[in-house]
């Protein structure tokens, strides 16, 4: 059986990617989540729950201190933008080198458990302008990880899988629903209230709501506003 590592934030996209790996590919999956100082730490609870319900072999949570780097509305004292910005610039919710760091740690775990697939829920259709979600980055990382790891040099090369890369948000949701995903267990919001409810106004909430709306489905989450 193919062994895989799934980067799991507990959000809509990564949950769908895990469901795809488990139910469509029938791969044996380890999930990995990161406590990196994000303001929306409630996503860690969602990730652990999703991993268990979707039948991962084991859920791994790694603690990082990316607040000491800062520079992002998710890890610094910067307001999360609400109700869309007209700017084409990379948004302030971008966390410096986040996917580069996360994928590197996922590759280390892959060596440990002899996984040949690393799965990420990156998406370029509805994405918020993050450079570390682009195909060029993911292809380059795959080359790099196989040059810089013992497994890549001596054993089975690792492959980066981004099954949602070219899908719209409604296509992602439709895939998840077809695979039996209960999206009420996921969390997408960048700036949740103290009681864990999604704000309904950050980019992540808006993309999610629009996806359900376009599909003619009701988002099962309760929003603060």
N, C-alpha and C positions, 0 to 999 in steps of 0.2 A: 504494500500500500504506500502511496505517496505521502510523505510527511511535509507539513507546511507550517509556516509561522504567519499569523494574521495580526497586523497592526490594528488594534481595536480600541477606539476611543469611547465606544458606547453610543456613538451618533448614528444617524440614519445610513450614511454611506458605508461605514466600516462594518456595521451590523449586516447589511445586505451582502457585502463582500464575504463575510464569514459564512452566511447562509449559502451563498453560491459555492464556496469551497466544500462545505460539509454535505449539502444536499444534492447539488448538481454534479460536482466532481467526486464526491464521496472520499475526500482526502481526510487524513488524520491531522487535526490541527491543534497546535499550541497557540494561545493568544497572548499578546503582549500589550500592556497599557503603561502609560508614563505619568507619574505624579511629578510634574516639572515646575510647579509653582503657579499653575494656571488659576485664574480667578473662578473658573467654572469647574471646580474640583468634584462637583456632584457627578460629573461624567464618569468618574472612576467607579462609583457604585453601579452605574448603568453598565459599564464594561464588564464588571465581574458577573453581573446577573445575566447579561447576554451570553457571555462565554459558557456559563453553566447550562443555560436553557438550550443553547444550540449544540451542546455536546462536545465541547473542546476537551482535549486530553488533560490540559492543565492551563490555568490562567496565571500569567506572570505579571507582576506590577513592579516597575523599576522607578526609583525615586531619583530625580535630577533637580539641580538648583539653577533653573534658567532665569529666575528673578534677579540673580546677581548680574546677569547680562542685560536684562531689561530690553527696552526699545520696542515693546509691543503692548497694545492695549490689553492683551491677555495675561501679561506677566509684569506690568509696570503700572505706575499711577497715572494712567492715561484713560480717558473716557472711551468706552466702546461706541463707535459710530452707530447711529440709529437711522432707520428709514431711508437708507441708500444715500450714497454720495455720488455726485456727477463726475467725480474725478476718475481718470483712467490710470492713475498711479497705483502702485502696489499698496493695498490698504494697511492701516496701522495695526490691524489684527494679525498681520504676518508676524510670526515668531522667527527671529533670525536662525536660519539653518536647521529649523526643527526637523523636517523630514530627512535631511542628511544625517542628523544625529540619531533619529529614531530608527532609520533603516540600518544604520551601522550596528546598533545594539541588537536589532532583530537578526542581523547576519551572524553576530556572535552567538546568539541563542540557537540559530539554525545549525551552526557547527556543532554545538553541544548535543543537540537532539537528532542530528543527522537529517535535517530537513533540506529538501531541494527546491522548495518554493517559498518565496516571501510575498505575501499578499497585502496590498495597500488599496484603500478605497478612494484613490485619487480620481479627480474628475475635471475635465477641461471645458465642458460645455457650460455648466452652471457655476464654475469655480469663481472665487473672488479675486482672481488675479495673482495667485501665489506662484512664484517661479518654481517651487519645488513640487508642483503637481503636473509639470509639463512632460510630455513623452521624451523630449531630449534629455531631461535630467534623469528620468527613470532608466532610460537606455544606457546612459553614461554610468550610472551607479551600478547597473548589472555588470557592465564590463569591469569596473573598478573592483567590485567585491570579489569577482572571480580571479582577479590578479593579486588581490591582497589577503586572501585567506588560504589556509591549508587545505580546506575542503575543495575550494575552487581550483587549486593547483594539482592536488593529488587524487581527488576522488570525483564525486559527481558535482558538476557546476551548479550554482544556484541560479534560479530564474525569478525575476521580479514580475509578479502578476498584478495587473491593474484592470480587473474585469469591467469596471464601470467607467473607464477613461473617456469614452466617446458617447456616453449615454446622457440624456436629459434627466432632470430630477424626477419627472413623472415616470420615465422609463425605469429608473432605478427603483422607485416605489412599486411599480407594477411587477418587476422581477421579484422583489422581496415578498410581496403579497402572494405571488404564485408559489413561492417557496415556503409559505406559511409563517412569515415573520410577523410577530406582534409588535408593531411600532410603538405601542404604549410603554414598552420597557426601555426605549431609547431616549437619549437626551442630546439635543443639538445646540442649545442656546449658549452664546458667548457671555451673557450677562444675566444669569438667573437671579430671581429674588432670594431672600434669605430662606424662604420655605421651599426653594427648589423649583419654583414654577418658571417657565420660560418667559422671556420679556416680550416676545412677539414682534420686536422691532429691529433687532440686529440682522446683519446680512444672513447669518445662518438660519435664523427663524424665518425670515422672509422667503429665502429660497425653498425651504422646507414647506411652508404654507402654500406657496405658489405651485409646487409640485403636486401636492394633494388636490388643490383646487383644479389644476389642469386635468387631473385624472378623474375628477368627479367624485373624489373620496373625502371623507372627513378625517382630519388629523386627530388621532386619539389623545394627544397631549392637551393639558389644561394650561392656558396662557395667563400671565398676570394681567395683561391688557390686550 
